[in-house]
Amino acid sequence: MTKVRLPRARWSALVILAAACCACSGDKSNRKETYPLTGTVLVDGQPAADLKVVLVDDKGVDAANPTVSLAYTDASGKFAVSTYDQGDGVPPGDYTLTFEWGQLNMLSMEYGGPDKLKGKYSDPKTSTIKVKVESGKPTDMGNVQLSTK
């Protein structure tokens, strides 16, 4: 009988992959209710593609059940915020929005490079873009006007 031996690196990768699959398909009962949040980002009056939109809960991070809600704008500047699933929205609450407009590497799906907005909207402590999401109804922010100047 021949034994199959996996090199340690492959075995480790297999264990990590299995753990990741279990985590992704895990219990969804601890999910918070989410409601759609959409809008369009205009920079200097023009639609901004591949701009990162992040929502920061004004109450701070929920240590017991933390979430991350974000979106990227499409070619027409439109965005739909995601928390658990694509475009599912955010839990009800008051949020400050931050924006970064770097370069989206489509191959790695990583976002980097210099911020074309020069950090003007990247700090939740200084961003003035706010939204209130209420239970039971979608929220459309309409046009969100940003400036590079």
PEFENTA-V757018 format. One record per residue. N is the residue number from 1. RES is the residue in three letters. SS is DSSP state (a for helix, b for strand, c for the rest). PSI is psi in whole degrees, 0 to 359 (none if undefined). D_FIRST is the distance of its C-alpha to the first C-alpha in Angstrom with 2 decimals. Layout:
n->{N,N}
res->{RES,RES}
ss->{SS,SS}
psi->{PSI,PSI}
d_first->{D_FIRST,D_FIRST}
//
This chain:
n->{1,2,3,4,5,6,7,8,9,10,11,12,13,14,15,16,17,18,19,20,21,22,23,24,25,26,27,28,29,30,31,32,33,34,35,36,37,38,39,40,41,42,43,44,45,46,47,48,49,50,51,52,53,54,55,56,57,58,59,60,61,62,63,64,65,66,67,68,69,70,71,72,73,74,75,76,77,78,79,80,81,82,83,84,85,86,87,88,89,90,91,92,93,94,95,96,97,98,99,100,101,102,103,104,105,106,107,108,109,110,111,112,113,114,115,116,117,118,119,120,121,122,123,124,125,126,127,128,129,130,131,132,133,134,135,136,137,138,139,140,141,142,143,144,145,146,147,148,149}
res->{MET,THR,LYS,VAL,ARG,LEU,PRO,ARG,ALA,ARG,TRP,SER,ALA,LEU,VAL,ILE,LEU,ALA,ALA,ALA,CYS,CYS,ALA,CYS,SER,GLY,ASP,LYS,SER,ASN,ARG,LYS,GLU,THR,TYR,PRO,LEU,THR,GLY,THR,VAL,LEU,VAL,ASP,GLY,GLN,PRO,ALA,ALA,ASP,LEU,LYS,VAL,VAL,LEU,VAL,ASP,ASP,LYS,GLY,VAL,ASP,ALA,ALA,ASN,PRO,THR,VAL,SER,LEU,ALA,TYR,THR,ASP,ALA,SER,GLY,LYS,PHE,ALA,VAL,SER,THR,TYR,ASP,GLN,GLY,ASP,GLY,VAL,PRO,PRO,GLY,ASP,TYR,THR,LEU,THR,PHE,GLU,TRP,GLY,GLN,LEU,ASN,MET,LEU,SER,MET,GLU,TYR,GLY,GLY,PRO,ASP,LYS,LEU,LYS,GLY,LYS,TYR,SER,ASP,PRO,LYS,THR,SER,THR,ILE,LYS,VAL,LYS,VAL,GLU,SER,GLY,LYS,PRO,THR,ASP,MET,GLY,ASN,VAL,GLN,LEU,SER,THR,LYS}
ss->{c,c,c,c,c,c,c,a,a,a,a,a,a,a,a,a,a,a,a,a,a,a,a,a,c,c,c,c,c,c,c,c,c,c,b,c,b,b,b,b,b,b,b,c,c,b,b,c,c,c,c,b,b,b,b,b,b,c,c,c,c,c,c,c,c,c,c,c,b,b,b,b,c,c,c,c,c,b,b,b,c,b,c,c,c,c,c,c,c,b,c,c,b,b,b,b,b,b,b,b,c,c,b,b,b,c,c,c,c,b,b,b,c,c,c,c,c,c,c,c,c,c,c,c,c,c,c,c,c,b,b,b,b,c,c,c,c,c,b,b,b,b,b,b,b,b,c,c,c}
psi->{136,133,139,124,129,131,152,318,318,319,315,317,320,317,316,317,316,318,320,319,319,320,321,329,17,188,125,7,341,6,141,153,139,154,138,138,119,169,182,129,126,129,121,38,358,146,141,117,148,35,132,128,123,134,130,120,126,339,352,183,134,102,328,328,69,149,160,124,124,172,163,140,151,189,334,8,359,148,154,116,141,140,305,317,162,117,16,345,204,158,154,146,181,132,151,135,138,154,137,139,82,219,127,118,108,334,311,348,32,152,127,195,177,143,117,343,3,32,5,330,14,349,119,341,337,347,137,4,114,157,147,124,123,152,139,0,147,156,126,119,353,217,127,114,121,163,143,352,none}
d_first->{0.00,3.79,6.57,9.74,12.73,16.19,19.10,21.57,24.19,22.11,21.00,24.70,25.88,23.65,25.03,28.55,28.29,27.20,30.07,32.49,31.64,32.21,35.47,36.73,36.13,37.36,40.37,43.40,45.89,47.04,48.26,51.98,54.04,54.70,57.56,57.80,59.50,60.48,62.93,63.79,64.06,66.87,67.32,70.85,71.39,68.43,65.05,62.31,58.80,55.62,57.53,55.56,57.15,56.08,57.60,58.27,59.19,62.64,61.67,58.82,55.10,54.07,51.94,50.52,49.50,49.93,49.99,50.40,52.58,53.05,53.63,54.07,57.03,56.75,58.95,61.93,61.58,60.39,57.87,56.20,54.84,51.28,50.05,46.90,46.76,48.45,52.21,52.08,54.87,55.50,56.28,60.04,61.91,63.91,62.19,63.07,61.59,60.52,60.12,58.51,58.75,56.48,54.19,51.22,48.35,46.96,43.72,42.78,45.03,46.44,50.14,52.02,54.87,58.45,59.86,62.51,64.26,64.49,63.12,66.15,64.17,60.96,62.17,62.43,65.24,67.45,66.38,69.09,67.03,66.52,65.52,65.59,63.00,64.14,62.20,62.14,63.27,62.08,63.77,64.77,66.08,67.73,68.29,67.32,69.50,68.25,69.91,68.90,72.42}
//
